[in-house]
Amino acid sequence: MSQETVCVVVHLAGCDYRFSCLPAEQEDLLEAARYLDLKMREVRDQSAKPLTLEAVAVMAALNIGNDLLRQQRRSAEMDALVNAHARDLLQKIDVALNQAAATAL
């Protein structure tokens, strides 16, 4: 079954772009476009020399990709830390239960 799509216009670094998406995805697309526009403007404004729109877009994409990869690494490290703590707690619970069972006999 195909669903109806909506046309969404987003504004990126001074240019308008039209996209089609499902109605349920529209707000996410607009939020992503606002974020990308912000990052593109940051690149453009921080550059010492004029950049083409393509260069601005590529640099913004690389910055966003770098941020994403850094966040994924942090998330993986936190997951490993939480899992290690959970294993330690389960081991302590097992020891306590075994001790309680031994003293109950």
N, CA, C and O atoms as a GROMACS GRO file, in nm:
protein
  420
    1MET      N    1   0.084  -0.118   0.000
    1MET     CA    2   0.000   0.000   0.000
    1MET      C    3   0.088   0.124   0.000
    1MET      O    4   0.178   0.137   0.083
    2SER      N    5   0.063   0.214  -0.090
    2SER     CA    6   0.138   0.338  -0.091
    2SER      C    7   0.059   0.446  -0.017
    2SER      O    8  -0.064   0.450  -0.022
    3GLN      N    9   0.132   0.531   0.049
    3GLN     CA   10   0.069   0.640   0.121
    3GLN      C   11   0.089   0.769   0.043
    3GLN      O   12   0.183   0.782  -0.035
    4GLU      N   13   0.000   0.862   0.066
    4GLU     CA   14   0.012   0.992   0.002
    4GLU      C   15   0.129   1.067   0.063
    4GLU      O   16   0.155   1.057   0.183
    5THR      N   17   0.199   1.141  -0.020
    5THR     CA   18   0.310   1.221   0.028
    5THR      C   19   0.271   1.368   0.025
    5THR      O   20   0.176   1.408  -0.043
    6VAL      N   21   0.346   1.446   0.100
    6VAL     CA   22   0.325   1.590   0.102
    6VAL      C   23   0.452   1.657   0.050
    6VAL      O   24   0.562   1.602   0.062
    7CYS      N   25   0.436   1.775  -0.007
    7CYS     CA   26   0.550   1.852  -0.055
    7CYS      C   27   0.593   1.945   0.058
    7CYS      O   28   0.511   2.016   0.116
    8VAL      N   29   0.721   1.942   0.088
    8VAL     CA   30   0.776   2.025   0.195
    8VAL      C   31   0.885   2.113   0.135
    8VAL      O   32   0.974   2.063   0.065
    9VAL      N   33   0.879   2.242   0.163
    9VAL     CA   34   0.981   2.334   0.117
    9VAL      C   35   1.070   2.368   0.236
    9VAL      O   36   1.021   2.412   0.340
   10VAL      N   37   1.199   2.349   0.218
   10VAL     CA   38   1.295   2.383   0.324
   10VAL      C   39   1.390   2.489   0.272
   10VAL      O   40   1.419   2.495   0.153
   11HIS      N   41   1.437   2.570   0.362
   11HIS     CA   42   1.526   2.681   0.329
   11HIS      C   43   1.664   2.648   0.384
   11HIS      O   44   1.680   2.636   0.506
   12LEU      N   45   1.762   2.633   0.296
   12LEU     CA   46   1.898   2.599   0.337
   12LEU      C   47   1.996   2.702   0.279
   12LEU      O   48   2.011   2.714   0.158
   13ALA      N   49   2.060   2.774   0.368
   13ALA     CA   50   2.164   2.871   0.330
   13ALA      C   51   2.119   2.962   0.217
   13ALA      O   52   2.193   2.988   0.122
   14GLY      N   53   1.997   3.011   0.229
   14GLY     CA   54   1.948   3.108   0.132
   14GLY      C   55   1.879   3.049   0.010
   14GLY      O   56   1.832   3.125  -0.075
   15CYS      N   57   1.870   2.920   0.001
   15CYS     CA   58   1.805   2.856  -0.114
   15CYS      C   59   1.688   2.770  -0.067
   15CYS      O   60   1.694   2.710   0.041
   16ASP      N   61   1.584   2.765  -0.148
   16ASP     CA   62   1.469   2.680  -0.117
   16ASP      C   63   1.481   2.548  -0.191
   16ASP      O   64   1.521   2.543  -0.307
   17TYR      N   65   1.445   2.440  -0.121
   17TYR     CA   66   1.447   2.306  -0.179
   17TYR      C   67   1.314   2.239  -0.147
   17TYR      O   68   1.260   2.254  -0.038
   18ARG      N   69   1.262   2.167  -0.244
   18ARG     CA   70   1.134   2.097  -0.227
   18ARG      C   71   1.162   1.947  -0.211
   18ARG      O   72   1.241   1.887  -0.284
   19PHE      N   73   1.093   1.891  -0.113
   19PHE     CA   74   1.104   1.748  -0.087
   19PHE      C   75   0.965   1.689  -0.075
   19PHE      O   76   0.870   1.758  -0.038
   20SER      N   77   0.953   1.562  -0.107
   20SER     CA   78   0.830   1.488  -0.081
   20SER      C   79   0.857   1.392   0.033
   20SER      O   80   0.962   1.329   0.040
   21CYS      N   81   0.761   1.383   0.122
   21CYS     CA   82   0.775   1.288   0.232
   21CYS      C   83   0.636   1.249   0.280
   21CYS      O   84   0.536   1.310   0.242
   22LEU      N   85   0.632   1.149   0.363
   22LEU     CA   86   0.507   1.108   0.425
   22LEU      C   87   0.466   1.214   0.527
   22LEU      O   88   0.552   1.276   0.589
   23PRO      N   89   0.338   1.235   0.546
   23PRO     CA   90   0.295   1.336   0.642
   23PRO      C   91   0.354   1.314   0.782
   23PRO      O   92   0.385   1.411   0.852
   24ALA      N   93   0.368   1.190   0.823
   24ALA     CA   94   0.423   1.159   0.955
   24ALA      C   95   0.571   1.197   0.967
   24ALA      O   96   0.622   1.211   1.078
   25GLU      N   97   0.639   1.213   0.854
   25GLU     CA   98   0.781   1.245   0.854
   25GLU      C   99   0.809   1.395   0.837
   25GLU      O  100   0.924   1.438   0.844
   26GLN      N  101   0.706   1.472   0.813
   26GLN     CA  102   0.722   1.613   0.779
   26GLN      C  103   0.793   1.691   0.889
   26GLN      O  104   0.886   1.766   0.859
   27GLU      N  105   0.752   1.677   1.013
   27GLU     CA  106   0.815   1.753   1.121
   27GLU      C  107   0.961   1.716   1.140
   27GLU      O  108   1.045   1.802   1.167
   28ASP      N  109   0.992   1.587   1.126
   28ASP     CA  110   1.132   1.544   1.137
   28ASP      C  111   1.216   1.604   1.024
   28ASP      O  112   1.329   1.648   1.047
   29LEU      N  113   1.162   1.607   0.904
   29LEU     CA  114   1.232   1.666   0.790
   29LEU      C  115   1.257   1.814   0.813
   29LEU      O  116   1.366   1.864   0.787
   30LEU      N  117   1.156   1.885   0.862
   30LEU     CA  118   1.172   2.028   0.887
   30LEU      C  119   1.273   2.054   0.998
   30LEU      O  120   1.352   2.149   0.990
   31GLU      N  121   1.271   1.972   1.100
   31GLU     CA  122   1.369   1.987   1.209
   31GLU      C  123   1.511   1.961   1.158
   31GLU      O  124   1.604   2.035   1.192
   32ALA      N  125   1.527   1.858   1.077
   32ALA     CA  126   1.659   1.828   1.019
   32ALA      C  127   1.704   1.942   0.929
   32ALA      O  128   1.822   1.978   0.930
   33ALA      N  129   1.613   1.998   0.853
   33ALA     CA  130   1.648   2.109   0.765
   33ALA      C  131   1.690   2.232   0.845
   33ALA      O  132   1.785   2.301   0.808
   34ARG      N  133   1.620   2.260   0.956
   34ARG     CA  134   1.659   2.374   1.040
   34ARG      C  135   1.799   2.352   1.097
   34ARG      O  136   1.880   2.445   1.102
   35TYR      N  137   1.826   2.230   1.139
   35TYR     CA  138   1.958   2.199   1.194
   35TYR      C  139   2.066   2.212   1.087
   35TYR      O  140   2.171   2.272   1.112
   36LEU      N  141   2.041   2.157   0.969
   36LEU     CA  142   2.138   2.167   0.860
   36LEU      C  143   2.159   2.312   0.820
   36LEU      O  144   2.272   2.353   0.796
   37ASP      N  145   2.053   2.389   0.812
   37ASP     CA  146   2.065   2.530   0.778
   37ASP      C  147   2.153   2.603   0.879
   37ASP      O  148   2.238   2.683   0.841
   38LEU      N  149   2.133   2.575   1.006
   38LEU     CA  150   2.215   2.635   1.112
   38LEU      C  151   2.362   2.600   1.093
   38LEU      O  152   2.449   2.686   1.100
   39LYS      N  153   2.389   2.472   1.069
   39LYS     CA  154   2.527   2.427   1.052
   39LYS      C  155   2.591   2.486   0.925
   39LYS      O  156   2.709   2.520   0.925
   40MET      N  157   2.514   2.497   0.818
   40MET     CA  158   2.566   2.556   0.695
   40MET      C  159   2.598   2.704   0.716
   40MET      O  160   2.699   2.753   0.667
   41ARG      N  161   2.512   2.773   0.788
   41ARG     CA  162   2.536   2.915   0.815
   41ARG      C  163   2.660   2.932   0.904
   41ARG      O  164   2.737   3.025   0.885
   42GLU      N  165   2.677   2.841   1.000
   42GLU     CA  166   2.797   2.848   1.085
   42GLU      C  167   2.923   2.832   1.001
   42GLU      O  168   3.019   2.907   1.018
   43VAL      N  169   2.924   2.735   0.911
   43VAL     CA  170   3.040   2.713   0.824
   43VAL      C  171   3.065   2.838   0.740
   43VAL      O  172   3.177   2.887   0.732
   44ARG      N  173   2.960   2.887   0.678
   44ARG     CA  174   2.975   3.004   0.591
   44ARG      C  175   3.024   3.125   0.670
   44ARG      O  176   3.113   3.197   0.624
   45ASP      N  177   2.967   3.149   0.788
   45ASP     CA  178   3.003   3.267   0.866
   45ASP      C  179   3.142   3.258   0.927
   45ASP      O  180   3.205   3.361   0.952
   46GLN      N  181   3.191   3.137   0.952
   46GLN     CA  182   3.322   3.120   1.014
   46GLN      C  183   3.436   3.108   0.912
   46GLN      O  184   3.553   3.105   0.949
   47SER      N  185   3.400   3.102   0.785
   47SER     CA  186   3.502   3.089   0.682
   47SER      C  187   3.572   3.223   0.659
   47SER      O  188   3.508   3.328   0.656
   48ALA      N  189   3.702   3.218   0.642
   48ALA     CA  190   3.781   3.338   0.616
   48ALA      C  191   3.764   3.386   0.472
   48ALA      O  192   3.792   3.502   0.441
   49LYS      N  193   3.720   3.297   0.385
   49LYS     CA  194   3.702   3.335   0.244
   49LYS      C  195   3.565   3.289   0.197
   49LYS      O  196   3.507   3.198   0.256
   50PRO      N  197   3.515   3.350   0.092
   50PRO     CA  198   3.384   3.308   0.039
   50PRO      C  199   3.389   3.162  -0.009
   50PRO      O  200   3.485   3.119  -0.072
   51LEU      N  201   3.285   3.089   0.022
   51LEU     CA  202   3.275   2.949  -0.018
   51LEU      C  203   3.155   2.930  -0.108
   51LEU      O  204   3.055   3.000  -0.095
   52THR      N  205   3.165   2.834  -0.198
   52THR     CA  206   3.048   2.799  -0.280
   52THR      C  207   2.948   2.727  -0.192
   52THR      O  208   2.981   2.675  -0.085
   53LEU      N  209   2.824   2.726  -0.238
   53LEU     CA  210   2.720   2.656  -0.162
   53LEU      C  211   2.755   2.508  -0.148
   53LEU      O  212   2.730   2.447  -0.044
   54GLU      N  213   2.814   2.451  -0.252
   54GLU     CA  214   2.854   2.310  -0.246
   54GLU      C  215   2.960   2.288  -0.138
   54GLU      O  216   2.952   2.191  -0.062
   55ALA      N  217   3.058   2.376  -0.130
   55ALA     CA  218   3.163   2.363  -0.028
   55ALA      C  219   3.105   2.379   0.111
   55ALA      O  220   3.142   2.306   0.203
   56VAL      N  221   3.013   2.473   0.127
   56VAL     CA  222   2.948   2.493   0.257
   56VAL      C  223   2.872   2.366   0.296
   56VAL      O  224   2.879   2.321   0.410
   57ALA      N  225   2.798   2.310   0.200
   57ALA     CA  226   2.719   2.189   0.229
   57ALA      C  227   2.808   2.071   0.265
   57ALA      O  228   2.777   1.997   0.358
   58VAL      N  229   2.917   2.054   0.192
   58VAL     CA  230   3.008   1.942   0.219
   58VAL      C  231   3.072   1.959   0.357
   58VAL      O  232   3.080   1.863   0.434
   59MET      N  233   3.118   2.079   0.388
   59MET     CA  234   3.181   2.101   0.518
   59MET      C  235   3.081   2.082   0.632
   59MET      O  236   3.115   2.024   0.735
   60ALA      N  237   2.958   2.131   0.613
   60ALA     CA  238   2.855   2.112   0.716
   60ALA      C  239   2.825   1.963   0.733
   60ALA      O  240   2.809   1.916   0.846
   61ALA      N  241   2.816   1.890   0.622
   61ALA     CA  242   2.790   1.746   0.629
   61ALA      C  243   2.902   1.674   0.703
   61ALA      O  244   2.875   1.585   0.784
   62LEU      N  245   3.026   1.711   0.676
   62LEU     CA  246   3.139   1.649   0.746
   62LEU      C  247   3.136   1.681   0.895
   62LEU      O  248   3.163   1.594   0.978
   63ASN      N  249   3.102   1.804   0.930
   63ASN     CA  250   3.092   1.841   1.071
   63ASN      C  251   2.982   1.763   1.141
   63ASN      O  252   3.000   1.714   1.252
   64ILE      N  253   2.867   1.752   1.075
   64ILE     CA  254   2.755   1.676   1.132
   64ILE      C  255   2.791   1.529   1.144
   64ILE      O  256   2.761   1.466   1.245
   65GLY      N  257   2.855   1.473   1.041
   65GLY     CA  258   2.898   1.334   1.046
   65GLY      C  259   2.998   1.309   1.157
   65GLY      O  260   2.989   1.208   1.226
   66ASN      N  261   3.092   1.401   1.176
   66ASN     CA  262   3.189   1.390   1.284
   66ASN      C  263   3.120   1.394   1.420
   66ASN      O  264   3.152   1.315   1.509
   67ASP      N  265   3.025   1.486   1.435
   67ASP     CA  266   2.949   1.493   1.561
   67ASP      C  267   2.872   1.364   1.587
   67ASP      O  268   2.869   1.314   1.700
   68LEU      N  269   2.811   1.309   1.484
   68LEU     CA  270   2.736   1.185   1.497
   68LEU      C  271   2.826   1.070   1.539
   68LEU      O  272   2.793   0.995   1.630
   69LEU      N  273   2.940   1.055   1.472
   69LEU     CA  274   3.033   0.947   1.505
   69LEU      C  275   3.086   0.960   1.647
   69LEU      O  276   3.099   0.861   1.718
   70ARG      N  277   3.117   1.083   1.689
   70ARG     CA  278   3.164   1.107   1.825
   70ARG      C  279   3.056   1.067   1.926
   70ARG      O  280   3.085   1.004   2.028
   71GLN      N  281   2.932   1.104   1.897
   71GLN     CA  282   2.821   1.069   1.986
   71GLN      C  283   2.798   0.918   1.990
   71GLN      O  284   2.769   0.862   2.096
   72GLN      N  285   2.812   0.852   1.876
   72GLN     CA  286   2.795   0.707   1.873
   72GLN      C  287   2.903   0.638   1.956
   72GLN      O  288   2.876   0.540   2.026
   73ARG      N  289   3.027   0.689   1.948
   73ARG     CA  290   3.135   0.632   2.030
   73ARG      C  291   3.106   0.651   2.178
   73ARG      O  292   3.123   0.558   2.257
   74ARG      N  293   3.063   0.771   2.215
   74ARG     CA  294   3.029   0.797   2.355
   74ARG      C  295   2.917   0.705   2.402
   74ARG      O  296   2.921   0.651   2.512
   75SER      N  297   2.817   0.688   2.317
   75SER     CA  298   2.705   0.602   2.351
   75SER      C  299   2.750   0.458   2.370
   75SER      O  300   2.706   0.391   2.464
   76ALA      N  301   2.837   0.409   2.282
   76ALA     CA  302   2.889   0.273   2.294
   76ALA      C  303   2.970   0.257   2.422
   76ALA      O  304   2.961   0.155   2.489
   77GLU      N  305   3.050   0.359   2.455
   77GLU     CA  306   3.128   0.354   2.579
   77GLU      C  307   3.036   0.352   2.701
   77GLU      O  308   3.060   0.278   2.796
   78MET      N  309   2.931   0.434   2.698
   78MET     CA  310   2.836   0.437   2.810
   78MET      C  311   2.761   0.304   2.821
   78MET      O  312   2.738   0.255   2.932
   79ASP      N  313   2.724   0.245   2.708
   79ASP     CA  314   2.658   0.115   2.710
   79ASP      C  315   2.749   0.010   2.773
   79ASP      O  316   2.703  -0.071   2.855
   80ALA      N  317   2.876   0.010   2.736
   80ALA     CA  318   2.971  -0.085   2.792
   80ALA      C  319   2.986  -0.064   2.942
   80ALA      O  320   2.993  -0.160   3.019
   81LEU      N  321   2.991   0.062   2.985
   81LEU     CA  322   3.003   0.092   3.127
   81LEU      C  323   2.880   0.048   3.205
   81LEU      O  324   2.891  -0.012   3.312
   82VAL      N  325   2.763   0.076   3.152
   82VAL     CA  326   2.638   0.034   3.217
   82VAL      C  327   2.631  -0.118   3.224
   82VAL      O  328   2.591  -0.173   3.327
   83ASN      N  329   2.668  -0.186   3.115
   83ASN     CA  330   2.666  -0.332   3.115
   83ASN      C  331   2.763  -0.390   3.218
   83ASN      O  332   2.732  -0.489   3.285
   84ALA      N  333   2.880  -0.328   3.231
   84ALA     CA  334   2.977  -0.375   3.331
   84ALA      C  335   2.922  -0.356   3.472
   84ALA      O  336   2.936  -0.445   3.556
   85HIS      N  337   2.861  -0.243   3.497
   85HIS     CA  338   2.801  -0.219   3.629
   85HIS      C  339   2.687  -0.317   3.656
   85HIS      O  340   2.673  -0.367   3.767
   86ALA      N  341   2.607  -0.343   3.555
   86ALA     CA  342   2.495  -0.437   3.570
   86ALA      C  343   2.548  -0.577   3.602
   86ALA      O  344   2.493  -0.646   3.688
   87ARG      N  345   2.656  -0.619   3.532
   87ARG     CA  346   2.714  -0.751   3.561
   87ARG      C  347   2.767  -0.757   3.705
   87ARG      O  348   2.748  -0.856   3.775
   88ASP      N  349   2.834  -0.648   3.748
   88ASP     CA  350   2.885  -0.643   3.885
   88ASP      C  351   2.771  -0.654   3.987
   88ASP      O  352   2.782  -0.727   4.085
   89LEU      N  353   2.664  -0.580   3.962
   89LEU     CA  354   2.549  -0.585   4.054
   89LEU      C  355   2.486  -0.724   4.056
   89LEU      O  356   2.450  -0.774   4.163
   90LEU      N  357   2.471  -0.786   3.939
   90LEU     CA  358   2.414  -0.921   3.934
   90LEU      C  359   2.502  -1.020   4.008
   90LEU      O  360   2.453  -1.110   4.076
   91GLN      N  361   2.633  -1.004   3.993
   91GLN     CA  362   2.725  -1.092   4.065
   91GLN      C  363   2.710  -1.072   4.216
   91GLN      O  364   2.708  -1.171   4.290
   92LYS      N  365   2.700  -0.950   4.263
   92LYS     CA  366   2.682  -0.923   4.406
   92LYS      C  367   2.549  -0.978   4.456
   92LYS      O  368   2.541  -1.030   4.568
   93ILE      N  369   2.445  -0.967   4.374
   93ILE     CA  370   2.315  -1.022   4.412
   93ILE      C  371   2.324  -1.174   4.423
   93ILE      O  372   2.271  -1.232   4.517
   94ASP      N  373   2.391  -1.238   4.326
   94ASP     CA  374   2.408  -1.384   4.332
   94ASP      C  375   2.482  -1.426   4.458
   94ASP      O  376   2.442  -1.522   4.525
   95VAL      N  377   2.588  -1.354   4.492
   95VAL     CA  378   2.665  -1.385   4.614
   95VAL      C  379   2.576  -1.370   4.736
   95VAL      O  380   2.576  -1.457   4.824
   96ALA      N  381   2.500  -1.261   4.742
   96ALA     CA  382   2.413  -1.236   4.858
   96ALA      C  383   2.303  -1.342   4.867
   96ALA      O  384   2.271  -1.388   4.976
   97LEU      N  385   2.246  -1.380   4.755
   97LEU     CA  386   2.141  -1.483   4.756
   97LEU      C  387   2.198  -1.619   4.798
   97LEU      O  388   2.135  -1.693   4.874
   98ASN      N  389   2.318  -1.651   4.748
   98ASN     CA  390   2.381  -1.777   4.786
   98ASN      C  391   2.412  -1.778   4.935
   98ASN      O  392   2.394  -1.881   5.001
   99GLN      N  393   2.460  -1.666   4.990
   99GLN     CA  394   2.488  -1.658   5.132
   99GLN      C  395   2.360  -1.670   5.214
   99GLN      O  396   2.358  -1.738   5.317
  100ALA      N  397   2.254  -1.604   5.168
  100ALA     CA  398   2.125  -1.612   5.238
  100ALA      C  399   2.071  -1.755   5.235
  100ALA      O  400   2.016  -1.803   5.334
  101ALA      N  401   2.086  -1.822   5.123
  101ALA     CA  402   2.038  -1.959   5.112
  101ALA      C  403   2.120  -2.052   5.199
  101ALA      O  404   2.065  -2.145   5.258
  102ALA      N  405   2.250  -2.027   5.208
  102ALA     CA  406   2.337  -2.112   5.293
  102ALA      C  407   2.305  -2.093   5.440
  102ALA      O  408   2.310  -2.190   5.516
  103THR      N  409   2.273  -1.973   5.482
  103THR     CA  410   2.243  -1.950   5.625
  103THR      C  411   2.103  -1.996   5.661
  103THR      O  412   2.074  -2.020   5.778
  104ALA      N  413   2.016  -2.010   5.562
  104ALA     CA  414   1.878  -2.055   5.587
  104ALA      C  415   1.873  -2.205   5.610
  104ALA      O  416   1.777  -2.256   5.667
  105LEU      N  417   1.975  -2.275   5.565
  105LEU     CA  418   1.976  -2.421   5.578
  105LEU      C  419   2.014  -2.463   5.713
  105LEU      O  420   2.019  -2.583   5.742
   0.00000   0.00000   0.00000
